Amino acid sequence: MGGGRIMDGDWKSNWESMTIDDLSVLREQVHEILRERLKAKQAELERRLQALAPVSTDVESTKGLGRRRVNGAHA
């Protein structure tokens, strides 16, 4: 966590005594960190997906992707 943030130091030992305002700021900081991580992960997954299956405008060519029959099973 960055400098000046509420989470610096020994916040774990005294979070119960934090004011509502401090808790609200902490929540916003956590929200922002998680949002940034999620965006980065989404970009990574989209890049990996693009490498596996380039975008196709032909619906029929991708229609059966992900489906696999097991002997004797019905789709």
N, C-alpha and C positions, 0 to 999 in steps of 0.2 A: 504494500500500500504506500502511496506517495506521501511526501512531506506535508505536514500541516493537516492531514486528515485526522478525523476523530479516532480512526482505527489504529493510529500509531500508539506505541507505548503499551500500557497495561490495561487496555479497554476491557479485556476479558474479565478481569477481576472486579470491575466496577460498573458493568453495563446496566445492572439493575438500578443504580443510583443516577443514571443519565436522565436529563430532562427530556420532555416530549420533543422539544426542538432539536436536541442533540440526536435523539433516536430517529427523527424525521430526516435529518441530514445524513445520518448513517445509512438509512434505508435508501435514500437517493444515490449515495455513493455505491452501494452494493448493486443497485439496479443498473447504474451506468456501467459498472465493471462487467456485469453479466451480459448486458446488451452488447458491449464491445466484443466479448468472447463469443457470443452466439453469432454475431455478424461474421466474425473471422472464421468460425467453424462452418457456417453456411457457405461462405465463399470457397473454402477448401473443398467441401463436399460437392459443390457445383462444378468446380474445376475437375475433380476426379471423375464425376459423372460424365462430363463433357469428353474426357479422354476415353472413357469406356464406350460410350454410345453417342457419336456425333448427332447433332440435331437433324431430324429427318422430317420432311413435310409429307412423306408418303405414309399414311396411317396404316395401310395394309402391311407394309414391311415390318412394322413394330407391333402389330396386333397380337401376335402369339408370344411375344417376349414375356418371360416370367412364368409362363404356364408349362407345366411338365406333367405328362401322364405317367401314372404308375400302372404296371400291368394289371389289368382287370378292373381298374378304377374308371369311373365316368367323370367327365369334366362338368 
